[in-house]
Structures are given as structure tokens and as C-alpha cells.
């Protein structure tokens, strides 16, 4: 009987290519095994994996025809890399002996081809090997890149099939519908062969190409600007699911042409998928970042070494955190802020009172987005809720760089005009004072500071001091108690034992680095700078500059080195503001001359023992170095000229352990004029009490828990500013003196213009990292840092869990070796933070303001009012303390602003005093408000003025107040759950005419009357409304609503009424949740009729049975500020 081998031997090889390969491998394998150095033991191990019977693996063909994926599985079971290398060589030798292609590694010739064209070897080989006529050509813009009008050569069918077969041998069989088409593979192969980065527009490089091309054939034809016909094609932004399908085809195409591996492309895809899942509602931003990188920037990531591939470039691009942070995280942050500003928050009007045509605010959904026309917005969805349509042609199509891309003729808009669409009712709307209804007329919180304008550019800044959770949300990668908390109140630097902190550091090393890095300490500082950088980089923090400062470079003062900006705080001033040329420094500051002995302020010179004690402590901590003579200091500074700043001693609160007064060193960088050389462009944003209240609102809303299930934790960073080392180039400006010695500081000192910013940058970084450890989702805890005083707010069902949460950020900061003043630490439901006390109650938060502080401010105001010229230092102190009060009563902020303005004007003119008449009105208003606050709290029996802030509405009821005015009177209706219960109606009185200088029947006083109606409604009904109930106030006057929201008006009459409203809100210890809404004038029927009762208007029958509220006589004590001369220029 003839064996199969003999049977094949008798056939002609040309007639059976497979038989020929089998015959070539019909030899014993021992010779190749010796060549590949595969010994008996290793061969037995391989044969046992590949076959049940090791004796069957004797011939070369037995091994050569093993499927590549089975061979890969076998190699994974081989123990050592050397053994795997030898088995791989044997496998390739056997395949080569049988005439089969190399599959485990590229052949040498193919590698050379890859080096030449960047990875098109497989497709090039297949094309070269495939017989047949030349391939056809296709347009790149149809199949791959919409803006590339070049053409490419399409692979032959045999060459394409050979690419598919090789791909299947290595990665397994793939469903044909999931493979790229012959045109798609050819396009990518052509790009790589030309030395270009492989790129595909995934809006067209998609599955089901035939269906897409059929639709393209049927696309509408239009005339361009030159009169030529062109197709109108809409590509748009594919969804995330469509992108994944398209990228799968692109990935397989790159692999088929030898430009990359599947693992490298998967790594890139995972990054995009991760961003898409993080920012689900902002997929267009992620898509633009991906498309921009692949189309324009990929070549930058390709290694310059030989044998590099485009797959390595994709892998490097995936690891570029800075790119994805800049083009995705920060852009999404900016869009979210725009959304929060432009979002129309509203509510349906109560019942039929305002009427069916009343609006909740401007509906912008039909407006055209002008940001889209200039290229600032992209994609199909507008972040501001407007329409993304091209104004050139009135069509919906992509504008990647604004409407300058549009080549179409402008087409007249179809349909009727806006006025015709809306009819007579619309015309009536257009002539009311409803002209600015598009602006948000909702006061989100009366607690917030609504004063001040927006920044000049709409740019997002990360922050980290105020509500660190809001900052930590945009960092894309980013999670013993009893004994530790028991140390609160002790005079120690850390709550945790040293071994606990070391264990935590060892855990943090999983982020990268080594234990040596975790223990590395910043020069002249206790901070473990490399550990800070390790954690910050792992979490994707923006502020890389702080990490650089803490890892040896030191921070700049802004004199010899600029302070690097990382979009942490808003920019304040132009880049050249305050810049002084180096050649002019000698005209500004005084450089110490040889033999000169600088002196300090009298407070320091008169107390040399205390001064020496404080400086010795600074030297002992490593913050500064002492030089006995000027010559020693000059040698240390290598001959650089230096400036000495004076110091003063200030008495601190409390006594030391021995019962003596405590002192602190104050460095005066202003008097030495070093501050004039410093350039600071960022404006630090410190947290307010309102930020803590807002955090608690969100915590209780998300958790559904009562505030009594919460806990406060307060701790101080010790030696805050001096924890940051200073760059060596700035040391000549960081010098003080003590007796005959010079103190060269190596760290920041409080007293220089840039010091608060530099420390705030670091504190903001620690706050963001602490928030991510505390609660990345923000559901269990929030954190804010006021200079060096962090406050931690947590909410949880169990007490042990609350205490554990408080310890998490403190433990992280302890691993950084940040020292704490544990003696000042507090834990509980009532704590003291930045001069106020915060208490959690069942209903919300109580804020306690010490009456002694209010009395101190009143004394300073009285001192200001006693003289014709107010000292700049005195007025500045009044402003600072009033801003502290305004954090609890934001209604005071617009009245503090004129004081700051007067100070700026005086400083600009070089004056040391401010004329009293320019600030009299504001000072007298604030004086009256603070006195009334103290008077209203006299019966409390406490040393505090208390203000209550409800956190969540425990009352399902809602209250609406609808007001209106006419030239003859005012009227209003009070509704509970949309049911009218009370109303008021009043004519213009003699008191109104005298105080407001108005006349009945005069339309020019209409806005003042509208605001008067709001004031009267509040004074009538605010005491009757529980604090837990939300109040909706409706008016048809935009001017009145805006004046009440901004706490300032456009004329003297409005300002008088605003002052009355602000006084009532500030003195009332309750925080009322009020939102203002605009209603169209023709729809406000009930209140309008009540305002015209004196002129015979018909009384609304729906109000019959309601109680009439009697208005207080508006004379005498009704007006709180009759004695003030309110001037328009003081408020506008």
C-alpha cells in the first residue's frame, strides 16, 4: 500500500504547492534542533505541550504546520526567555524549510522595508508578490481623509487577501464584516508608504462602506461661490459607538500594513474610551482631541531611532497626560462653566396668575451660536444650548475653523418673520421693558457675592482652595483613627505615629517611583517633595510648577524668575504690568553698601531678646542661615548685590507655656520696595463661608441625610509660607538682619507680594489631592483651605465612618510631612473656622459672628467719620474687616466696593488719605446695618450674631409673590402652592413722593415703583414665610429685578430702595431662598389690577375671599436711610 508521502512524491510539485511544502518538510527535525540549540529536555517539554505523544513530533513539517496562535500558547508555557527564543528560532527554521512565511517576527527584508516607509511592509510584500494587472486608483477624500484630494493605488484582490490571511494567522479569524475593505487598507498603506502618519477621518472611515457611498452618490448638488456644482455632504461627529466601530477598522488596517500591533492600538483606544466614559455628555470634545492628535500631532510621538513604528507613536500619544488634560479635561471644564452660566433655570408660573404667555427666561434654543461661526465652538451640540448653523448659507454643516470654511452662497431664510409668527401678543411683548430677559434673573443664593464683573476672558481656572471638590472633578485620574484624633489639642506636629505614616508612604509608591523617592525631603523644608510630585502626576494634576518647586528648584519670587502659570487662579493684569527693567532696579530698591548696618522697626529694636529668640528658632528649623559679617554674606551670594528688609514684632493672641506674650516676625517688603520689583499676575481666590454652606447643601442633597449626621474637622498647617524653598536666584532679596548679623532666608517669608500666591498654589494642590482621597465623588466629604486653615466636612451614617473620613486627607498630608498645629485642631458638630463658628443643626448650618468683632468695626467706622481725610491704612483695615462680614451677608458687598475704589484712586495718585465725602454714604449705610444687626440680636443672650442657613427644603410647600406697579400705585399677591391667600394694594403716598421724589401719574418713575412693590411685599410677608419654604418672586420689570439681584441701581431712586432691601436682608438672621422671575406685562393681570384700584380698575374675582394685608404707612421709620444723601456716583 502506498503511503501518503510516497503518493505526494509521485505527483508533480507544480500541480500541488501544498504537497511540495509537505515534502520539503518530510525530514527529521534533529538537524534544525541542533542549529537552534534546542536540547532534549527542552524539546520534550515543547512536544508534550503540542502533542499527547512526544514520539509523533519527529519531522520538520510536524512543527512547521502548527498554527501560530497554538505556538504562541506553547511559548507562554516555556519558563525562561532564552528557552523561548530557541524554540521560536526552531519554529521559524521549520517554517522556512517548508517554504512558509515568518509569523513570529518580521523577516529581515521586511524589516528593512518597514524602516524605509514606517511600517507598510506586509502590504508592500503582498502587493509585490501578487500577480496580475496594475490596480485601479481611488480618491483619498472618499475613503479615508475628507480634506485630502490626492489619490492612491488600490491593492489587488490577491494582495489584499494575503494581508487578511497573515492577519488571521497571527490574531485569529475575524468576521469578514469586521475587517476593513480593500480601499481602506490601501489608503492607510499608501499613507505609510509615503512616510506619512496613518490617519483616517472616522466620520467616513466606517463599516458598510457601500451603503455610505450610495448615499454619497445621491447627495444634493449645489453651486459654490465660483458657480461650480459641488455635492452637499454632511459628515458630522460620529457617536462614541460609531467611533469605536470605525477605530476598530482603522486599527486592523494599521496592523495589516505592518504599521503597528494590536496591543499598541488597543492602548490608545483605551485612553479615548476612558475619557469618553468620564465625560459622557462631552463626547464631541474627546472626539476633537483624538482627531487633532491623529491628524496633526502623531508624527511628534514617533521615536527617532531606527526600526521605530507608528504603533510606538500611538502608544506614546496615549501616555501623554498633558495633551489629554489640556485638550479634554480643561476644555470640558470650560464648557461646563459656560453651561452653568447660560443654562436657563426656571419654573412654571403659579396657576393662572402670570398668564399662559409668561416666560421662564430667554429660550435660546432657536438662536444661532456666534461662537460656532468663529470656530470657538465645534460639533453638533452647542454647550450654550443654541443652534450650530452656518450663517453664510443657513445650512447645518461642519465648521471646524468657523464659517470661513463655508463656500456656499447665502440663502434667504424661509418662513415668516418673528413678529408675524408670534402675532399681536408678541408685538405687545416687544414694547415692554422685557428687552434683557435673556439674562439670568435667578439669584442662585443670596449668600453669594454677586458684586464685581466677570474676567476679561472666559477661561477656566482650577483653584483648589475654595470647595476643593469642584477642582478635583477635573483631574482625570483619581482613594488608627481613634488614637490619631485623640491627639487633637496637643502641641504636636502630626496626628499619626511615625510607623503609620511610613506605611502610608509605602502604599503611595504604587503610583510609581521608589521608597527612596517617597522619603526624599525638599532642601530647607520638611516636605517630601518627590512624593508630592509622584502623587500629583499619578492623579493628573495641572500644577506641575509646584511639583518642580518642591523637588529642588525652589519657587521664584517673581523678581529674577517669573512665576509659571498653570491655570490655577484667574489672571489679574497684563503681562507687562509692574515690569521694571533690571538696569532701573537701583533707582527702586536700596542695595546694601559695604560697612552699612541696616536697622529694623522700633518694635524689634526695643525687644532684642525676643527678636533673637525668634530668629534662632528659624535657624534651628533650617529656614534661614545666619552670617555674622557682611563679608561672609557676600561670599555666600558670590558677590551679588543684596537688599535687606526691615522686620517688626507683632503680638500674637494668647500666652506661651511660661505665661509670656507670644510674638511673630513681620517682614516689610513694601518699605524695602522689593514688592515693586515683584510681578504677580494671578489673583488668589480664597474660600468663603458660603462655599462651605454650598458644599453642605450638596452633601445633604446627594446623601439624603440630615446635617446632624455630619462632622467638621479643622486643622492648621504650621509654618505655612516657610514650607516652600526659594530659588537660589531670588536669595539676594530674601534677607533680614538681627543685631549685627544677617539672616539669609532660603524659604518664603510672609511680607512679600508674591508669597500669598506661591503658598496658595501649594495649598490648592494639597487641597485637590486631599479631596480625591477624602471622597472622589464628593458624596461623603468636601474640603476647603483658607490660606493655612483647612476645613473638612463629612457626612455618613455611622460616627466611626465620619471620623475615618476626616482622617483620610490628614493622613495623606502627613505622608507629605506637612507639619500641623494640632493644638488648634477641632472635631465636632460646632467648630471655629477663620474667626467664625459653624454649627450643624437638624435644619441646616448656623454661623456665629462674634459681636466683639462687629463693635471693633463700628469703632473704626466712627474714627473714619470723625475726620475730613481718612487715613489709607485705616480705611483699608475697615474694608478688609467688612469683607470678612460680607462673607455671611453678601448684601453688603456692593456698598464696600466704593471704599475699595476710593482706595485705588488715592493709591494711584500717591495719596496717603481719602477724602471723606467720597465714602460717606457707604460708611454711614454700613454703620447703620451693623448697629441694627447688634440691636436685633440683643435678646439672644450670646456673644454672637447668629445667621441660619437651611441646607435642604424640609417643607414641600412653595410660595409665590407676584407684584406690579402703575404710575398711581402698587399691588401684590401672595400664593401658597399656586393658591392666592393674601394681597395688598396701595396708592403712592406723600412719604413716597417726599423720599423718592416721584409724582403720581408720571411714567418715568415706573421702575422705581416696581422696586417699591418688591420692598413692600417683603416687609409685609417675609416674617410669615417659614425659612424652609422656597420663594418665587415674579415681576414684569427687568430693571427692578436686576437692581434687587445686584444690590445696586442705575439712579438715585433705585439706590435708595436697594439700600432698604439690603438692610432688611442683612439684619434678618434668616437666609431666605428667593428666586426672581420675570413675567410678561400683559400676563400679570391680578397684580396690575391691584396697582390701579385707585383709578377704578376692576378687582379680580379670583382674589375674593383672600385676606388683604394692610400696608405700613411709608413715612418716618419706614425709611431706614432718610438721613442719608444717596448719590448716584457712589453706587454706579
ChimeraX attribute file (.defattr): number of C-alpha atoms within 10 A of each C-alpha:
attribute: neighborCount
match mode: 1-to-1
recipient: residues
	/A:1	5
	/A:2	7
	/A:3	8
	/A:4	8
	/A:5	12
	/A:6	11
	/A:7	11
	/A:8	17
	/A:9	14
	/A:10	8
	/A:11	12
	/A:12	11
	/A:13	14
	/A:14	9
	/A:15	9
	/A:16	11
	/A:17	12
	/A:18	14
	/A:19	18
	/A:20	19
	/A:21	20
	/A:22	21
	/A:23	18
	/A:24	16
	/A:25	23
	/A:26	17
	/A:27	16
	/A:28	14
	/A:29	18
	/A:30	15
	/A:31	11
	/A:32	18
	/A:33	21
	/A:34	12
	/A:35	12
	/A:36	18
	/A:37	16
	/A:38	21
	/A:39	13
	/A:40	12
	/A:41	9
	/A:42	16
	/A:43	15
	/A:44	16
	/A:45	14
	/A:46	21
	/A:47	19
	/A:48	15
	/A:49	17
	/A:50	19
	/A:51	11
	/A:52	10
	/A:53	11
	/A:54	15
	/A:55	11
	/A:56	11
	/A:57	20
	/A:58	15
	/A:59	16
	/A:60	27
	/A:61	22
	/A:62	18
	/A:63	21
	/A:64	24
	/A:65	17
	/A:66	13
	/A:67	13
	/A:68	19
	/A:69	16
	/A:70	12
	/A:71	20
	/A:72	14
	/A:73	12
	/A:74	18
	/A:75	19
	/A:76	11
	/A:77	12
	/A:78	17
	/A:79	9
	/A:80	10
	/A:81	11
	/A:82	10
	/A:83	17
	/A:84	20
	/A:85	16
	/A:86	18
	/A:87	23
	/A:88	18
	/A:89	20
	/A:90	23
	/A:91	25
	/A:92	22
	/A:93	21
	/A:94	25
	/A:95	22
	/A:96	16
	/A:97	20
	/A:98	21
	/A:99	17
	/A:100	14
	/A:101	14
	/A:102	16
	/A:103	17
	/A:104	15
	/A:105	12
	/A:106	15
	/A:107	14
	/A:108	9
	/A:109	10
	/A:110	18
	/A:111	18
	/A:112	16
	/A:113	19
	/A:114	25
	/A:115	17
	/A:116	17
	/A:117	20
	/A:118	29
	/A:119	31
	/A:120	30
	/A:121	27
	/A:122	25
	/A:123	28
	/A:124	23
	/A:125	17
	/A:126	20
	/A:127	22
	/A:128	11
	/A:129	12
	/A:130	17
	/A:131	12
	/A:132	11
	/A:133	7
	/A:134	11
	/A:135	13
	/A:136	10
	/A:137	14
	/A:138	16
	/A:139	18
	/A:140	24
	/A:141	17
	/A:142	18
	/A:143	24
	/A:144	25
	/A:145	20
	/A:146	17
	/A:147	10
	/A:148	11
	/A:149	10
	/A:150	10
	/A:151	14
	/A:152	18
	/A:153	17
	/A:154	23
	/A:155	27
	/A:156	21
	/A:157	15
	/A:158	15
	/A:159	23
	/A:160	22
	/A:161	15
	/A:162	20
	/A:163	24
	/A:164	21
	/A:165	15
	/A:166	17
	/A:167	21
	/A:168	15
	/A:169	13
	/A:170	15
	/A:171	12
	/A:172	13
	/A:173	11
	/A:174	11
	/A:175	7
	/A:176	9
	/A:177	10
	/A:178	14
	/A:179	18
	/A:180	24
	/A:181	21
	/A:182	18
	/A:183	23
	/A:184	24
	/A:185	26
	/A:186	26
	/A:187	29
	/A:188	27
	/A:189	30
	/A:190	24
	/A:191	19
	/A:192	25
	/A:193	23
	/A:194	13
	/A:195	15
	/A:196	16
	/A:197	23
	/A:198	28
	/A:199	21
	/A:200	26
	/A:201	21
	/A:202	24
	/A:203	18
	/A:204	20
	/A:205	25
	/A:206	25
	/A:207	19
	/A:208	12
	/A:209	16
	/A:210	10
	/A:211	10
	/A:212	15
	/A:213	14
	/A:214	10
	/A:215	12
	/A:216	15
	/A:217	10
	/A:218	10
	/A:219	14
	/A:220	12
	/A:221	12
	/A:222	13
	/A:223	14
	/A:224	15
	/A:225	11
	/A:226	9
	/A:227	10
	/A:228	9
	/A:229	12
	/A:230	13
	/A:231	14
	/A:232	16
	/A:233	14
	/A:234	12
	/A:235	13
	/A:236	15
	/A:237	19
	/A:238	19
	/A:239	13
	/A:240	18
	/A:241	10
	/A:242	15
	/A:243	19
	/A:244	17
	/A:245	17
	/A:246	22
	/A:247	21
	/A:248	21
	/A:249	24
	/A:250	26
	/A:251	24
	/A:252	21
	/A:253	28
	/A:254	26
	/A:255	24
	/A:256	29
	/A:257	29
	/A:258	27
	/A:259	28
	/A:260	26
	/A:261	18
	/A:262	15
	/A:263	13
	/A:264	19
	/A:265	24
	/A:266	17
	/A:267	17
	/A:268	19
	/A:269	19
	/A:270	12
	/A:271	17
	/A:272	21
	/A:273	17
	/A:274	13
	/A:275	19
	/A:276	19
	/A:277	12
	/A:278	15
	/A:279	17
	/A:280	12
	/A:281	11
	/A:282	20
	/A:283	24
	/A:284	23
	/A:285	22
	/A:286	24
	/A:287	22
	/A:288	17
	/A:289	19
	/A:290	19
	/A:291	16
	/A:292	13
	/A:293	20
	/A:294	19
	/A:295	16
	/A:296	11
	/A:297	14
	/A:298	19
	/A:299	19
	/A:300	13
	/A:301	18
	/A:302	20
	/A:303	14
	/A:304	10
	/A:305	8
	/A:306	11
	/A:307	14
	/A:308	17
	/A:309	23
	/A:310	26
	/A:311	27
	/A:312	18
	/A:313	24
	/A:314	23
	/A:315	21
	/A:316	18
	/A:317	24
	/A:318	21
	/A:319	14
	/A:320	11
	/A:321	18
	/A:322	15
	/A:323	14
	/A:324	23
	/A:325	18
	/A:326	13
	/A:327	17
	/A:328	26
	/A:329	23
	/A:330	20
	/A:331	20
	/A:332	23
	/A:333	19
	/A:334	17
	/A:335	20
	/A:336	16
	/A:337	17
	/A:338	16
	/A:339	15
	/A:340	13
	/A:341	12
	/A:342	18
	/A:343	17
	/A:344	20
	/A:345	14
	/A:346	18
	/A:347	12
	/A:348	11
	/A:349	22
	/A:350	21
	/A:351	13
	/A:352	15
	/A:353	21
	/A:354	25
	/A:355	18
	/A:356	13
	/A:357	17
	/A:358	20
	/A:359	19
	/A:360	21
	/A:361	21
	/A:362	18
	/A:363	14
	/A:364	16
	/A:365	12
	/A:366	10
	/A:367	12
	/A:368	18
	/A:369	22
	/A:370	18
	/A:371	15
	/A:372	25
	/A:373	23
	/A:374	15
	/A:375	15
	/A:376	13
	/A:377	22
	/A:378	22
	/A:379	21
	/A:380	18
	/A:381	16
	/A:382	18
	/A:383	22
	/A:384	21
	/A:385	18
	/A:386	19
	/A:387	19
	/A:388	25
	/A:389	21
	/A:390	24
	/A:391	17
	/A:392	17
	/A:393	17
	/A:394	16
	/A:395	16
	/A:396	14
	/A:397	19
	/A:398	22
	/A:399	23
	/A:400	17
	/A:401	15
	/A:402	18
	/A:403	20
	/A:404	13
	/A:405	14
	/A:406	20
	/A:407	13
	/A:408	19
	/A:409	15
	/A:410	14
	/A:411	11
	/A:412	9
	/A:413	10
	/A:414	7
	/A:415	8
	/A:416	9
	/A:417	9
	/A:418	10
	/A:419	12
	/A:420	11
	/A:421	10
	/A:422	12
	/A:423	10
	/A:424	11
	/A:425	12
	/A:426	14
	/A:427	13
	/A:428	12
	/A:429	17
	/A:430	13
	/A:431	10
	/A:432	14
	/A:433	15
	/A:434	17
	/A:435	12
	/A:436	13
	/A:437	19
	/A:438	14
	/A:439	14
	/A:440	21
	/A:441	23
	/A:442	21
	/A:443	19
	/A:444	15
	/A:445	17
	/A:446	19
	/A:447	23
	/A:448	20
	/A:449	19
	/A:450	17
	/A:451	18
	/A:452	10
	/A:453	6
	/A:454	7
	/A:455	10
	/A:456	10
	/A:457	8
	/A:458	11
	/A:459	16
	/A:460	19
	/A:461	16
	/A:462	25
	/A:463	26
	/A:464	31
	/A:465	33
	/A:466	23
	/A:467	25
	/A:468	28
	/A:469	28
	/A:470	20
	/A:471	24
	/A:472	28
	/A:473	19
	/A:474	22
	/A:475	22
	/A:476	19
	/A:477	16
	/A:478	19
	/A:479	11
	/A:480	10
	/A:481	17
	/A:482	11
	/A:483	11
	/A:484	15
	/A:485	20
	/A:486	10
	/A:487	17
	/A:488	20
	/A:489	13
	/A:490	14
	/A:491	13
	/A:492	14
	/A:493	18
	/A:494	23
	/A:495	24
	/A:496	20
	/A:497	12
	/A:498	12
	/A:499	9
	/A:500	13
	/A:501	20
	/A:502	16
	/A:503	11
	/A:504	15
	/A:505	21
	/A:506	15
	/A:507	11
	/A:508	20
	/A:509	17
	/A:510	13
	/A:511	15
	/A:512	14
	/A:513	15
	/A:514	16
	/A:515	16
	/A:516	11
	/A:517	18
	/A:518	23
	/A:519	19
	/A:520	17
	/A:521	20
	/A:522	20
	/A:523	22
	/A:524	20
	/A:525	20
	/A:526	18
	/A:527	25
	/A:528	22
	/A:529	26
	/A:530	24
	/A:531	30
	/A:532	26
	/A:533	24
	/A:534	20
	/A:535	22
	/A:536	24
	/A:537	19
	/A:538	17
	/A:539	19
	/A:540	20
	/A:541	25
	/A:542	22
	/A:543	21
	/A:544	17
	/A:545	18
	/A:546	25
	/A:547	24
	/A:548	15
	/A:549	21
	/A:550	26
	/A:551	20
	/A:552	17
	/A:553	17
	/A:554	25
	/A:555	28
	/A:556	24
	/A:557	29
	/A:558	20
	/A:559	21
	/A:560	17
	/A:561	14
	/A:562	14
	/A:563	20
	/A:564	14
	/A:565	15
	/A:566	14
	/A:567	16
	/A:568	23
	/A:569	22
	/A:570	20
	/A:571	19
	/A:572	14
	/A:573	14
	/A:574	10
	/A:575	11
	/A:576	9
	/A:577	11
	/A:578	15
	/A:579	14
	/A:580	15
	/A:581	8
	/A:582	10
	/A:583	7
	/A:584	10
	/A:585	15
	/A:586	9
	/A:587	8
	/A:588	13
	/A:589	19
	/A:590	16
	/A:591	17
	/A:592	14
	/A:593	12
	/A:594	9
	/A:595	9
	/A:596	8
	/A:597	14
	/A:598	18
	/A:599	17
	/A:600	20
	/A:601	13
	/A:602	11
	/A:603	13
	/A:604	22
	/A:605	17
	/A:606	12
	/A:607	12
	/A:608	13
	/A:609	10
	/A:610	18
	/A:611	21
	/A:612	14
	/A:613	10
	/A:614	16
	/A:615	20
	/A:616	16
	/A:617	12
	/A:618	17
	/A:619	15
	/A:620	11
	/A:621	13
	/A:622	17
	/A:623	24
	/A:624	23
	/A:625	18
	/A:626	20
	/A:627	17
	/A:628	15
	/A:629	12
	/A:630	18
	/A:631	13
	/A:632	13
	/A:633	22
	/A:634	16
	/A:635	10
	/A:636	13
	/A:637	16
	/A:638	9
	/A:639	11
	/A:640	13
	/A:641	13
	/A:642	19
	/A:643	20
	/A:644	27
	/A:645	24
	/A:646	21
	/A:647	24
	/A:648	18
	/A:649	22
	/A:650	13
	/A:651	11
	/A:652	11
	/A:653	9
	/A:654	11
	/A:655	12
	/A:656	11
	/A:657	8
	/A:658	6
	/A:659	8
	/A:660	9
	/A:661	13
	/A:662	15
	/A:663	18
	/A:664	14
	/A:665	18
	/A:666	17
	/A:667	22
	/A:668	23
	/A:669	22
	/A:670	14
	/A:671	12
	/A:672	19
	/A:673	17
	/A:674	24
	/A:675	21
	/A:676	19
	/A:677	21
	/A:678	23
	/A:679	23
	/A:680	25
	/A:681	23
	/A:682	18
	/A:683	14
	/A:684	20
	/A:685	18
	/A:686	17
	/A:687	19
	/A:688	23
	/A:689	21
	/A:690	21
	/A:691	19
	/A:692	20
	/A:693	20
	/A:694	17
	/A:695	25
	/A:696	25
	/A:697	18
	/A:698	17
	/A:699	25
	/A:700	22
	/A:701	15
	/A:702	12
	/A:703	13
	/A:704	11
	/A:705	15
	/A:706	20
	/A:707	25
	/A:708	17
	/A:709	18
	/A:710	25
	/A:711	24
	/A:712	26
	/A:713	26
	/A:714	21
	/A:715	22
	/A:716	22
	/A:717	20
	/A:718	16
	/A:719	15
	/A:720	21
	/A:721	22
	/A:722	24
	/A:723	24
	/A:724	29
	/A:725	26
	/A:726	25
	/A:727	19
	/A:728	14
	/A:729	16
	/A:730	19
	/A:731	21
	/A:732	20
	/A:733	23
	/A:734	24
	/A:735	22
	/A:736	23
	/A:737	21
	/A:738	20
	/A:739	15
	/A:740	12
	/A:741	16
	/A:742	22
	/A:743	22
	/A:744	23
	/A:745	25
	/A:746	24
	/A:747	23
	/A:748	27
	/A:749	27
	/A:750	18
	/A:751	18
	/A:752	23
	/A:753	21
	/A:754	23
	/A:755	21
	/A:756	17
	/A:757	22
	/A:758	23
	/A:759	22
	/A:760	27
	/A:761	24
	/A:762	24
	/A:763	26
	/A:764	28
	/A:765	28
	/A:766	23
	/A:767	29
	/A:768	34
	/A:769	28
	/A:770	27
	/A:771	30
	/A:772	26
	/A:773	19
	/A:774	28
	/A:775	20
	/A:776	21
	/A:777	14
	/A:778	21
	/A:779	19
	/A:780	20
	/A:781	28
	/A:782	30
	/A:783	31
	/A:784	29
	/A:785	26
	/A:786	19
	/A:787	24
	/A:788	18
	/A:789	21
	/A:790	23
	/A:791	24
	/A:792	25
	/A:793	24
	/A:794	28
	/A:795	28
	/A:796	23
	/A:797	13
	/A:798	10
	/A:799	13
	/A:800	11
	/A:801	15
	/A:802	21
	/A:803	22
	/A:804	16
	/A:805	24
	/A:806	26
	/A:807	23
	/A:808	19
	/A:809	24
	/A:810	24
	/A:811	23
	/A:812	22
	/A:813	22
	/A:814	25
	/A:815	26
	/A:816	24
	/A:817	21
	/A:818	22
	/A:819	20
	/A:820	24
	/A:821	19
	/A:822	22
	/A:823	15
	/A:824	16
	/A:825	21
	/A:826	20
	/A:827	18
	/A:828	13
	/A:829	18
	/A:830	18
	/A:831	18
	/A:832	19
	/A:833	18
	/A:834	13
	/A:835	11
	/A:836	17
	/A:837	16
	/A:838	22
	/A:839	20
	/A:840	23
	/A:841	19
	/A:842	12
	/A:843	18
	/A:844	21
	/A:845	23
	/A:846	20
	/A:847	22
	/A:848	20
	/A:849	20
	/A:850	16
	/A:851	18
	/A:852	13
	/A:853	14
	/A:854	21
	/A:855	14
	/A:856	12
	/A:857	22
	/A:858	19
	/A:859	14
	/A:860	17
	/A:861	19
	/A:862	13
	/A:863	14
	/A:864	21
	/A:865	17
	/A:866	10
	/A:867	11
	/A:868	12
	/A:869	14
	/A:870	20
	/A:871	18
	/A:872	18
	/A:873	12
	/A:874	14
	/A:875	22
	/A:876	15
	/A:877	12
	/A:878	22
	/A:879	20
	/A:880	14
	/A:881	16
	/A:882	20
	/A:883	16
	/A:884	18
	/A:885	19
	/A:886	21
	/A:887	19
	/A:888	26
	/A:889	24
	/A:890	23
	/A:891	29
	/A:892	26
	/A:893	22
	/A:894	21
	/A:895	23
	/A:896	23
	/A:897	19
	/A:898	22
	/A:899	21
	/A:900	16
	/A:901	14
	/A:902	20
	/A:903	23
	/A:904	15
	/A:905	12
	/A:906	16
	/A:907	14
	/A:908	9
	/A:909	9
	/A:910	9
	/A:911	13
	/A:912	13
	/A:913	18
	/A:914	22
	/A:915	14
	/A:916	18
	/A:917	13
	/A:918	16
	/A:919	23
	/A:920	19
	/A:921	20
	/A:922	21
	/A:923	22
	/A:924	16
	/A:925	21
	/A:926	20
	/A:927	18
	/A:928	14
	/A:929	21
	/A:930	21
	/A:931	14
	/A:932	17
	/A:933	20
	/A:934	17
	/A:935	12
	/A:936	14
	/A:937	18
	/A:938	13
	/A:939	8
	/A:940	10
	/A:941	7
	/A:942	12
	/A:943	13
	/A:944	20
	/A:945	21
	/A:946	22
	/A:947	19
	/A:948	20
	/A:949	26
	/A:950	23
	/A:951	24
	/A:952	19
	/A:953	16
	/A:954	11
	/A:955	11
	/A:956	9
	/A:957	14
	/A:958	17
	/A:959	21
	/A:960	23
	/A:961	25
	/A:962	30
	/A:963	31
	/A:964	31
	/A:965	31
	/A:966	25
	/A:967	22
	/A:968	21
	/A:969	26
	/A:970	29
	/A:971	28
	/A:972	28
	/A:973	26
	/A:974	23
	/A:975	21
	/A:976	16
	/A:977	14
	/A:978	17
	/A:979	18
	/A:980	22
	/A:981	16
	/A:982	19
	/A:983	25
	/A:984	22
	/A:985	25
	/A:986	22
	/A:987	21
	/A:988	21
	/A:989	16
	/A:990	16
	/A:991	16
	/A:992	19
	/A:993	12
	/A:994	11
	/A:995	16
	/A:996	19
	/A:997	12
	/A:998	22
	/A:999	17
	/A:1000	17
	/A:1001	13
	/A:1002	11
	/A:1003	13
	/A:1004	11
	/A:1005	18
	/A:1006	22
	/A:1007	23
	/A:1008	24
	/A:1009	28
	/A:1010	26
	/A:1011	28
	/A:1012	28
	/A:1013	27
	/A:1014	27
	/A:1015	17
	/A:1016	21
	/A:1017	24
	/A:1018	18
	/A:1019	15
	/A:1020	16
	/A:1021	14
	/A:1022	15
	/A:1023	11
	/A:1024	9
	/A:1025	15
	/A:1026	14
	/A:1027	20
	/A:1028	21
	/A:1029	19
	/A:1030	20
	/A:1031	22
	/A:1032	21
	/A:1033	22
	/A:1034	25
	/A:1035	27
	/A:1036	27
	/A:1037	26
	/A:1038	24
	/A:1039	22
	/A:1040	23
	/A:1041	25
	/A:1042	21
	/A:1043	18
	/A:1044	25
	/A:1045	22
	/A:1046	17
	/A:1047	25
	/A:1048	24
	/A:1049	23
	/A:1050	14
	/A:1051	15
	/A:1052	21
	/A:1053	22
	/A:1054	25
	/A:1055	23
	/A:1056	25
	/A:1057	26
	/A:1058	24
	/A:1059	24
	/A:1060	18
	/A:1061	21
	/A:1062	22
	/A:1063	22
	/A:1064	20
	/A:1065	20
	/A:1066	21
	/A:1067	20
	/A:1068	19
	/A:1069	19
	/A:1070	17
	/A:1071	19
	/A:1072	22
	/A:1073	19
	/A:1074	18
	/A:1075	21
	/A:1076	22
	/A:1077	28
	/A:1078	27
	/A:1079	26
	/A:1080	26
	/A:1081	22
	/A:1082	16
	/A:1083	20
	/A:1084	23
	/A:1085	16
	/A:1086	25
	/A:1087	28
	/A:1088	25
	/A:1089	23
	/A:1090	29
	/A:1091	26
	/A:1092	23
	/A:1093	18
	/A:1094	14
	/A:1095	12
	/A:1096	9
	/A:1097	12
	/A:1098	11
	/A:1099	14
	/A:1100	13
	/A:1101	8
	/A:1102	11
	/A:1103	16
	/A:1104	12
	/A:1105	10
	/A:1106	14
	/A:1107	13
	/A:1108	14
	/A:1109	16
	/A:1110	11
	/A:1111	14
	/A:1112	11
	/A:1113	13
	/A:1114	15
	/A:1115	14
	/A:1116	10
	/A:1117	9
	/A:1118	13
	/A:1119	16
	/A:1120	16
	/A:1121	19
	/A:1122	14
	/A:1123	8
	/A:1124	13
	/A:1125	11
	/A:1126	20
	/A:1127	15
	/A:1128	16
	/A:1129	11
	/A:1130	20
	/A:1131	20
	/A:1132	14
